[in-house]
Amino acid sequence: MGQQAQRTARRRKLGAALKEVREAAGITVAQAAAAVTGDNSKVSRIETGRHRITPAELAALLDLYRVGEKRTRDWLIALASEARKNTWWRHYGQLSPGFSEALTLESEAENISVFQAQLVPGLLQTPDYARVVLAGAPEPRTEEALDLYVDIRMQRQRLLQREQPPQYHCVMLEGVVRQHLGGPRTMASQLRSLAAMSQLPHVTIQVIPFSQSMHASTSGSFNLYSYPSPMDFHVVQISYLDGELFLEEDETTRKCQRLFRALQALALSAEQSTSLMMSIADELERE
């Protein structure tokens, strides 16, 4: 039996790249199938990201496709090298495929760039703020479920405290930090937590002031995950009502990178953003 696998962004990218080099080499699906001791459907599953390819299978295909250029070969091997390790979120039980993929992308990224037009990002939320956000989900949640998801969100934040954390850069609209989610006390505590997090050398938080919002508000919230060479891989995550959308096409991720740089340019500096958040926290605490 083939190793059926979830169609993650990395597997889709790898599959599309393998199909491209196969076709460039003039190799048929049947010839590829023989190289991996399978049938045509196995090759189809590999090329659509539905088969977790083994190192031996990948080596056989790369040799068959005459992929001799070291950079290309290293890139494809890096894309395929998914560590089989116990992830911390497994003990929470069955999570949705989209949520599991988001956790995997987040945990392995070297750089995380986030634009938020509505809420403080999950990796920066305090427990009280997170509970208010999670309680506002379209589907009602029990207190037990809320406890579970708040705990997961807090566990996620250990990512920014580990020995080799990713570079994390967040840009938010001023409306996000001006909201009173959970009331003045909860929001003031959240803002002071943001200010403290912004002091970490690998965390940058910027706020786009209201004076610039008309230019930025046409952009929906997104996360951009980037992975180091030789993988040289980027994924855009967009959340919607029923789940998560992951986009790994080169042109799409390049557009997202350009957009994020434009949003950074509209924002206050990290120091000015911290001062703004602290002043808003002071105002809330006086209420």
C-alpha positions in Angstrom: 0.0 0.0 0.0 1.2 3.5 -0.7 1.9 6.0 2.0 -1.3 8.0 1.8 -0.7 11.5 3.1 -2.4 14.8 3.8 -2.0 17.2 0.8 0.2 19.7 2.6 1.6 22.8 0.9 5.1 21.3 1.0 3.9 18.0 -0.6 1.9 19.9 -3.3 5.0 22.0 -4.1 7.2 18.9 -4.3 4.8 17.0 -6.4 4.3 19.9 -8.9 8.1 20.3 -9.2 8.6 16.5 -9.8 6.0 16.6 -12.5 7.7 19.5 -14.1 11.1 17.8 -14.2 9.6 14.5 -15.4 7.9 16.2 -18.3 11.0 18.2 -19.1 13.0 14.9 -19.2 10.5 13.3 -21.5 9.7 10.5 -19.0 6.3 8.9 -19.1 4.2 8.2 -16.0 4.6 4.5 -16.7 8.4 4.8 -16.7 8.3 6.7 -13.4 6.0 4.1 -11.9 8.4 1.4 -12.7 11.3 3.3 -11.0 9.3 3.5 -7.7 8.0 -0.1 -8.0 4.4 1.1 -8.3 1.7 1.8 -10.8 0.6 5.0 -12.6 -1.7 5.9 -9.7 1.2 6.0 -7.3 3.0 8.5 -9.5 -0.2 10.6 -9.7 -0.4 10.6 -5.9 3.2 11.7 -5.7 2.7 14.5 -8.2 -0.5 15.8 -6.5 1.0 15.6 -3.0 -1.1 12.6 -1.8 1.8 10.3 -1.3 4.6 10.7 1.3 7.6 9.9 -0.9 10.5 8.0 0.7 14.1 9.0 0.2 14.7 5.9 -1.9 11.7 6.7 -4.2 12.9 10.3 -4.6 16.5 9.3 -5.4 15.2 6.8 -8.0 13.0 9.5 -9.7 15.8 12.1 -9.6 18.2 9.7 -11.3 15.5 8.7 -13.9 14.8 12.4 -14.6 18.5 13.1 -14.9 18.4 15.8 -12.3 22.1 16.3 -11.9 22.2 20.0 -11.0 23.1 20.1 -7.3 21.0 23.1 -6.4 17.9 21.7 -7.9 18.5 18.3 -6.4 19.2 19.7 -2.9 16.0 21.8 -3.2 13.8 18.8 -4.0 15.4 16.7 -1.3 14.9 19.4 1.3 11.2 19.7 0.3 10.8 16.0 0.8 12.6 15.8 4.1 9.7 15.9 6.5 10.9 14.8 10.0 8.8 12.1 11.5 8.6 13.3 15.0 6.1 13.5 17.7 4.5 16.9 17.6 3.4 18.6 20.8 -0.1 19.0 19.6 -0.8 15.3 19.0 -1.9 14.8 22.6 -4.8 17.2 22.0 -6.5 14.6 19.9 -7.8 14.9 16.3 -7.4 18.5 15.1 -8.7 19.6 11.7 -6.2 19.1 8.8 -6.0 22.8 8.1 -5.2 23.6 11.8 -2.6 20.8 11.9 -0.9 22.1 8.8 -0.9 25.6 10.2 0.8 24.4 13.4 3.4 22.5 11.3 4.2 25.4 9.1 4.4 27.7 12.1 6.7 25.4 14.1 9.2 24.8 11.2 9.4 28.3 9.7 12.6 30.4 9.9 10.6 33.7 9.3 7.0 34.4 10.1 5.4 37.6 8.7 1.9 38.5 9.8 -0.5 41.2 8.8 -3.6 41.5 10.9 -6.5 43.9 10.1 -8.8 42.7 12.9 -7.2 40.9 15.9 -3.9 40.5 17.7 -2.3 37.5 16.2 -2.6 34.2 18.1 1.1 34.0 18.9 0.9 37.3 20.7 -2.4 36.9 22.6 -2.8 36.8 26.4 -4.9 34.0 27.8 -7.8 36.4 28.7 -7.8 38.0 25.2 -7.5 34.6 23.5 -10.6 33.4 25.5 -12.6 36.4 24.3 -11.6 35.8 20.7 -12.2 32.1 20.8 -15.6 32.5 22.5 -16.6 34.7 19.6 -16.3 31.9 17.0 -19.3 31.3 14.7 -19.9 27.9 16.3 -20.6 28.1 20.0 -18.0 26.4 22.3 -18.4 24.9 25.7 -16.2 26.1 28.5 -14.3 22.8 28.3 -13.6 23.4 24.6 -12.6 27.0 25.3 -10.1 25.8 27.9 -8.7 23.4 25.3 -8.2 25.9 22.6 -6.8 28.6 24.9 -4.3 26.0 26.2 -3.3 25.1 22.6 -2.8 28.8 21.8 -0.6 29.3 24.8 1.4 26.2 23.9 2.0 27.7 20.4 3.6 30.7 22.0 6.4 28.6 23.3 7.7 28.9 19.7 8.9 32.4 20.4 10.6 31.4 23.6 12.6 28.5 22.3 16.4 28.5 22.0 16.3 29.1 18.2 13.1 31.0 17.5 11.9 32.2 14.1 12.1 35.8 13.2 8.6 37.1 13.8 7.3 40.3 12.3 3.8 41.5 12.8 2.0 44.5 11.2 -1.4 45.5 12.6 -3.9 48.2 11.8 -4.4 50.8 14.6 -8.0 49.6 15.0 -6.7 46.3 16.3 -5.0 47.9 19.3 -7.8 50.4 19.8 -10.5 47.8 20.3 -11.8 47.0 23.8 -12.1 43.2 23.4 -12.9 41.8 26.8 -13.1 45.2 28.4 -10.5 47.9 29.3 -8.6 45.7 31.8 -8.2 42.8 29.4 -7.2 45.0 26.5 -4.7 47.1 28.6 -3.0 43.8 29.7 -2.9 42.7 26.1 -1.2 45.9 25.0 1.4 45.8 27.7 2.1 42.2 26.8 2.6 43.3 23.2 5.0 46.0 24.3 7.0 43.4 26.3 7.1 41.0 23.5 8.4 43.7 21.1 11.5 43.9 23.3 12.6 40.4 22.2 15.4 40.6 19.6 13.5 38.3 17.2 10.1 40.0 17.5 9.1 43.1 15.6 5.6 44.6 16.1 4.4 47.6 14.0 1.1 49.5 13.9 -0.3 51.2 10.8 -1.9 54.4 12.1 -5.4 55.5 11.2 -4.0 58.1 8.8 -2.7 55.3 6.6 -5.5 52.7 7.1 -7.4 53.7 4.0 -4.5 52.4 1.9 -4.0 49.2 3.9 -7.6 48.2 4.7 -8.1 46.6 1.2 -5.6 43.9 2.2 -7.0 41.0 4.2 -5.1 39.4 7.1 -2.5 36.8 6.2 0.5 34.9 7.5 3.6 34.3 5.4 5.9 31.5 6.4 9.4 31.3 5.0 11.9 28.4 5.1 15.7 28.6 4.7 17.9 27.5 1.8 18.1 24.9 0.3 14.3 24.5 0.7 13.7 28.2 -0.3 10.0 27.7 0.3 7.3 30.2 1.1 3.6 29.6 2.1 0.8 32.1 2.5 -1.9 31.2 5.0 -5.3 32.9 4.8 -8.1 32.1 7.3 -11.7 32.1 6.3 -15.0 31.1 7.9 -14.7 27.3 7.4 -10.9 26.8 7.7 -7.6 27.8 6.3 -6.3 28.4 2.7 -2.6 27.7 2.0 -1.0 29.1 -1.1 2.5 28.1 -2.2 2.7 29.2 -5.8 5.8 31.3 -6.5 4.1 34.3 -8.0 1.5 34.4 -5.2 4.1 34.3 -2.4 6.2 36.9 -4.2 3.2 39.2 -4.4 2.5 38.6 -0.7 6.1 39.5 0.2 5.9 42.7 -1.8 2.6 43.5 -0.1 4.1 42.9 3.3 7.0 45.3 2.6 4.5 47.9 1.5 2.5 47.5 4.7 5.7 47.8 6.7 6.4 51.1 5.0 3.0 52.4 6.0 3.5 51.5 9.6 5.0 53.3 12.5 8.4 52.2 13.5 8.6 49.5 16.2 9.6 52.0 18.8 6.7 54.4 17.8 4.3 51.4 17.8 5.3 50.4 21.3 4.8 54.0 22.5 1.4 54.1 21.0 0.3 50.8 22.6 1.6 51.9 26.0 -0.3 55.2 25.8 -3.5 53.4 24.8 -3.0 51.0 27.8 -2.6 54.0 30.1 -5.8 55.4 28.8 -7.7 52.2 29.3 -6.4 51.8 32.9 -7.7 55.3 33.7 -11.2 54.4 32.6 
